[in-house]
Structure formats: structure tokens, C-alpha cells
């Protein structure tokens, strides 16, 4: 890392914000902008992308001025576990239902932690599954099954 970058975390955070902000602005150029009173399809992504890019510029500039610690270890195994949990959640929702999908995502996500304890993670998963069914199925009436057709639901 070059020596003029005093805070690498701020620098790379700013670069990521700039990338996504400018990307939203570039993609939004293909649509009609409109006005503040009559917004077109490009208005919201362009304004949000501009704000995101502005925050990115501030973070990059701040990385040159403020000292900070270096970027730590990049946790590949944990990243793969979390990404797999999210993908499995999406896959399980239709066939297995909300309860098994929530149980899987919570247990796998907890397993990615160095402080993983099965009993605590199982209690958390059960509580969140009950909470999800009550909120999304019962209160909001969303068309999703608590237990899907794979389990006879």
C-alpha cells in the first residue's frame, strides 16, 4: 500500500462506494431523468448513486488525512459459508418452506463465527423461525408456506 494512504480501510471503502455510485449513475443514463416533481426512472438511481459517490470521495480524501490501522485478514471460509447460507435460503424457500429456510440460514451463518455454539445457535434459529412465521405469514399474510411441499406442508 502506498505510504500516502494513511487509513487503508477508509480508502478501500471509498473506492467501493465510488464504484457502485458511479455505476448507478452510468446505468441510469439510459433512462429519462425527469424532474424533482415528476421523477423519471433514472432520477432515484442517479441521485442515490451521486450521494454514494460523494460519500466515497469523502472516504478516499479522509484516508489521506487521518491515520488508521491496516486492513486485517480476509476471511474466505466465513465468506463462502455466509454466501452459501443466503443461496440455500433462496433455494429452500419454495420447496422446504419458511421455517426450514430460516433454520438453515441462521445455523449456517452462526457456524461461520469463531464463537459458534450449537445450542445457542439452535435456540436463536428456532426463535427467529417462529418470529418469521408470525410476522410474515400470520400478520402480513404473505403467500409463503411455513412448511413447504417437500415436508408435506
ABEGO torsion letter per residue (X at the ends): XBAABABAAAAAAAAAAAAAAAAAAAAAAABBAEBAABBBAAAAAAAAAAAAAAAAAAAAAAAAABBBBBBBBBBAAAAAAAAAAAAAAAAAAAAAEAAAAAAAAAAAAAAABAABBAAAAAAAAAAAAAAAAAAAAAAAGBBBBABBAAAGX
